[in-house]
Amino acid sequence: MTNGAPAPRDVLRNRILNDQFRTTLQGGRVFMTPGINALSIETQAEILKAVVTFTDFNPDNDPYGEHDFLSVEIEGQKIFAKIDYYDLAREYGSSDPTDPAVTTRVLTILLASEY
């Protein structure tokens, strides 16, 4: 596409790869911020379960259709989860997020207040 937006095929491929990673936690790295780590183990488990099972993607919370961001509320706290695409060394952005051979997906789970 000429406007810099990903081609529809790339969006679908990213969505598939993001959903596979988010629901299995396989094929990338998962980080929890200090705010999440400060919560009880039980609350952390509840947050992780909410992220892994999240399905309420819609145009309001997923405008690009890639399933790379979500927001849930757990115990009265807003939680964000964001997938970013890095090169294999995790030093730079991936040259092609649709290609797992050159991309490390990183899921960061954080309190909204840490954003």
N, C-alpha and C positions, 0 to 999 in steps of 0.2 A: 504494500500500500504506500502511497506517496505522502501521506500526512504523518508518518511516523508511528501510526497505530499498528499493532500486530495484525497479521492476516487472520481471517476467521479460523483457518486450519490451525494456526499457531495458538490461538486462544483455546480451542478445543483440546489440543495436545497439552498445553500447560494445565488446563483444568483437570484433565485425566491424571497427569503426573502429580499435581498438588493434592488431589483427593486420595490417590494411592499412598502418598507420603503421610498426609495428615491422619488418615484412618488406620494406618499400620505402624507409623513411626519408623518405617524402614526406608532406606534410600536417601538419608540426609542426616542432619544434626538437629537436635532439639535443645534449646536453651530456655531456662526459666530465670527471670530477673531476680535481684535481691528481694524485691517486694513479694514475689511469689514464694521464694525460698523461705521467707520469714513466717509464712503461714503454716498451720499444722499439716502434718503428713496427710491426714484425712481430707483436709480442704484441698491440698495439692492434688490428691487422687481424684477428687470430685471435679476439679478444674480440668485435669487431663482427660477425664472421661467425657466432659462436656465438649472439649475441643475435638476429640476423636470421633464423636458421634454427631457432631453438628451437621445439619442438613438444610438449614433455613437460609440458603443463599437466594437473594433476589436482587432486582435492579437497584434498590435503595442501598443495600449493604455490599453489593458486588457489581459495581457499574461496568467493569471490564470483563466480567464473566469468567475470571480465572480461578476463583475460589482461593485467593491468596490472603484474605483477611477475614476475621470474624470477631464478633463481640458477643460476650455472654455475661450474665449476671449470676454470681455465686455468693451466697451469704451476704447479699446487699452490696457487694463490690463489683464494679464493672471490670471485666477482664478482656484484654485484647490478645489475639493470636495472629501473627503475621509471618508469611513465608516470603523469604528473599532468595535471590538466585546469585550464587557466587561461582567463581572458577573453582577448580578442584583443590587449589591451595587455600581457598577462602580469603584471598588477598584482594581480589577485584570482582566486579560484576561478571557474570557469565556472558560469554560471547553469543551463546544460543541456549536460552533457558529450556527450549524444547528438546535438547539433546542431553540425556543423562551422562553421556560419555565425557562431556565437558562442563557439567554443572553439578554443584553441591547445593541442594536445597537446605535452607536453614529456617526452622520454625522457632520463632521467639514468642514466648508466652509472658505477658506482663500485666501489671495493674494499669488501668487506664491513667491513673495519676502519675505513672512513671513515663508516660509517652512524651 
